[in-house]
């Protein structure tokens, strides 16, 4: 039962942070409300911290090269998502 309460708080907190960032711009920056500007600044700082500490590294291929072998790295074109426009 305790885990259900924790999950509820996490989703509520997760939905409040984007709201604080949005209101920081609309009410704080453009509206002149110092309270929203400070709360939004903290929300933006938290998002920047999360972005800076997230590791998106993913091992795609791993092998041991023998003497004389080479490994060629190439970037593939991104997959076309969505419908084709004609």
C-alpha positions in Angstrom: 0.0 0.0 0.0 2.9 2.4 0.7 4.2 1.9 -2.8 0.9 3.0 -4.3 1.1 6.3 -2.3 4.7 6.8 -3.4 3.7 6.3 -7.1 0.9 8.8 -6.7 3.2 11.4 -5.3 5.8 10.9 -8.0 3.3 11.3 -10.8 1.8 14.4 -9.1 5.2 15.9 -8.6 6.2 15.0 -12.2 3.1 16.9 -13.5 3.8 20.0 -11.3 7.3 20.7 -12.5 6.3 21.3 -16.2 3.5 23.5 -14.9 5.9 25.5 -12.8 8.3 25.9 -15.8 5.4 27.1 -18.0 4.0 29.5 -15.4 7.5 30.8 -14.7 7.5 32.1 -18.3 3.9 33.3 -18.6 3.3 34.6 -15.1 6.8 35.3 -13.8 8.8 36.6 -16.8 6.0 38.2 -18.8 3.6 38.9 -15.9 6.1 40.2 -13.4 5.1 37.8 -10.6 8.4 37.3 -8.6 7.1 34.2 -6.8 6.5 32.4 -10.1 9.8 33.6 -11.5 11.7 32.1 -8.5 9.7 28.8 -8.5 10.1 28.5 -12.2 13.8 29.2 -11.9 14.2 26.3 -9.5 12.1 24.1 -11.8 14.3 25.0 -14.7 17.4 24.4 -12.7 16.1 20.9 -11.6 15.4 20.1 -15.3 18.9 21.2 -16.3 20.4 19.1 -13.5 18.4 16.0 -14.6 19.5 16.5 -18.2 23.2 16.9 -17.2 23.2 13.8 -15.1 21.3 11.5 -17.4 23.4 8.9 -19.2 22.0 8.0 -22.6 24.9 5.7 -23.6 24.0 2.4 -25.2 26.4 -0.3 -26.3 25.4 -1.4 -29.8 28.3 -3.6 -30.8 31.3 -5.0 -28.9 34.2 -7.1 -30.2 37.9 -7.7 -29.8 40.1 -6.7 -32.8 43.0 -8.8 -33.8 46.2 -7.2 -35.1 45.6 -6.0 -38.7 41.8 -5.8 -38.4 40.0 -2.5 -38.7 36.7 -1.2 -37.5 34.8 1.3 -39.6 32.3 3.6 -37.9 29.6 5.1 -40.0 26.4 7.0 -39.3 23.2 5.8 -40.9 20.5 8.2 -42.2 17.6 8.5 -39.7 14.6 6.5 -40.4 11.7 8.3 -42.1 8.9 8.5 -39.5 5.3 9.2 -40.4 3.6 9.5 -43.8 5.3 10.4 -47.0 4.3 13.7 -48.4 3.7 13.9 -52.1 
